[in-house]
Amino acid sequence: MRCDFCGYEFNEEQEGIKGCTGCPMAGHCGKVKCPRCGYEVVRSSSFFKWLKQRRHK
């Protein structure tokens, strides 16, 4: 995953921080915080991950 704000690339499962910790929707909005700058990035859907993989082949 790449941060839209600072451009840092990180693995969302290992380095990503769940977004909206103080929000009532905590953990259900699909946002992940960048470990470098703290910007909340929207997690891409599995369809877009599949499409991106197909495009690179």
Residue frames as qw, qx, qy, qz and C-alpha x, y, z in Angstrom:
[[0.000, 0.891, 0.453, 0.000, 0.00, 0.00, 0.00],
 [0.420, 0.232, 0.001, 0.877, 1.23, 3.51, -0.79],
 [0.115, -0.642, -0.441, 0.616, 0.41, 6.58, 1.29],
 [0.340, 0.767, 0.422, 0.343, -1.37, 9.21, -0.80],
 [0.194, -0.980, -0.018, 0.049, 0.16, 12.02, 1.29],
 [0.321, -0.785, 0.482, 0.218, 3.86, 11.19, 1.73],
 [0.665, 0.539, -0.466, -0.226, 4.33, 8.38, -0.85],
 [0.237, -0.446, 0.839, -0.200, 5.68, 5.87, 1.67],
 [0.742, 0.049, -0.563, -0.361, 5.05, 2.25, 0.66],
 [0.269, -0.329, 0.776, -0.466, 4.15, -0.15, 3.45],
 [0.335, -0.161, -0.913, -0.165, 2.56, -3.52, 4.07],
 [0.461, -0.459, -0.055, -0.757, -0.88, -2.78, 5.53],
 [0.860, -0.338, -0.365, -0.113, -1.04, -6.04, 7.52],
 [0.759, -0.106, -0.340, 0.545, 2.39, -5.66, 9.15],
 [0.338, 0.009, -0.163, 0.927, 3.00, -1.91, 9.43],
 [0.204, -0.489, -0.355, -0.770, -0.41, -0.30, 8.99],
 [0.023, 0.132, 0.668, -0.732, -2.30, 1.13, 11.95],
 [0.021, 0.613, 0.776, 0.144, -6.09, 0.85, 12.03],
 [0.038, 0.319, 0.086, 0.943, -7.63, 4.24, 11.39],
 [0.466, -0.496, -0.204, -0.704, -10.32, 6.05, 13.38],
 [0.408, -0.053, -0.822, 0.393, -9.42, 4.64, 16.80],
 [0.072, 0.188, 0.519, -0.830, -11.66, 7.19, 18.56],
 [0.443, 0.050, -0.338, -0.829, -14.53, 6.92, 16.11],
 [0.722, 0.002, 0.491, -0.487, -17.70, 4.84, 16.68],
 [0.871, 0.438, -0.108, -0.193, -17.02, 3.15, 13.34],
 [0.221, -0.723, 0.652, 0.063, -13.50, 2.19, 14.55],
 [0.373, -0.241, 0.880, 0.172, -12.03, -0.54, 12.39],
 [0.526, 0.455, 0.718, -0.039, -15.02, -0.74, 10.02],
 [0.308, 0.845, 0.017, -0.437, -14.36, 2.21, 7.74],
 [0.872, 0.372, 0.177, 0.265, -11.56, 0.52, 5.79],
 [0.209, 0.915, -0.257, 0.231, -8.94, 3.18, 6.50],
 [0.872, -0.191, -0.139, 0.429, -5.35, 2.42, 7.47],
 [0.152, -0.969, 0.141, 0.137, -2.96, 4.99, 8.97],
 [0.667, 0.594, -0.332, 0.303, 0.44, 5.42, 7.37],
 [0.793, -0.455, -0.201, 0.352, 3.16, 4.43, 9.88],
 [0.536, 0.152, 0.010, 0.830, 5.37, 7.27, 8.63],
 [0.003, 0.245, 0.026, 0.969, 3.08, 10.33, 8.65],
 [0.162, 0.272, 0.735, -0.599, -0.22, 9.16, 10.18],
 [0.428, 0.200, -0.262, -0.842, -2.36, 10.02, 7.15],
 [0.629, 0.149, 0.697, -0.310, -5.42, 7.78, 6.83],
 [0.197, 0.286, -0.713, -0.609, -5.38, 5.89, 3.54],
 [0.818, 0.119, 0.149, -0.543, -8.46, 4.12, 2.20],
 [0.486, -0.207, 0.839, 0.134, -7.80, 0.39, 1.81],
 [0.419, 0.294, -0.541, -0.667, -8.26, -0.79, -1.75],
 [0.861, 0.021, 0.253, -0.440, -10.81, -3.49, -2.44],
 [0.645, -0.173, 0.716, 0.202, -9.87, -7.00, -3.51],
 [0.653, 0.655, 0.375, 0.060, -11.32, -6.30, -6.97],
 [0.227, 0.951, -0.209, -0.010, -8.90, -3.41, -7.53],
 [0.447, -0.586, 0.663, 0.129, -5.98, -5.52, -6.25],
 [0.730, 0.197, 0.640, 0.136, -6.92, -8.23, -8.75],
 [0.509, 0.840, 0.182, 0.039, -7.29, -5.68, -11.56],
 [0.065, -0.905, 0.408, 0.097, -3.90, -4.16, -10.76],
 [0.590, -0.326, 0.719, 0.171, -2.23, -7.58, -10.86],
 [0.695, 0.473, 0.528, 0.115, -3.83, -8.34, -14.24],
 [0.303, 0.951, -0.024, -0.061, -2.67, -5.01, -15.66],
 [0.227, -0.782, 0.561, 0.149, 0.97, -5.73, -14.80],
 [0.731, -0.057, 0.666, 0.140, 1.00, -9.09, -16.58]]
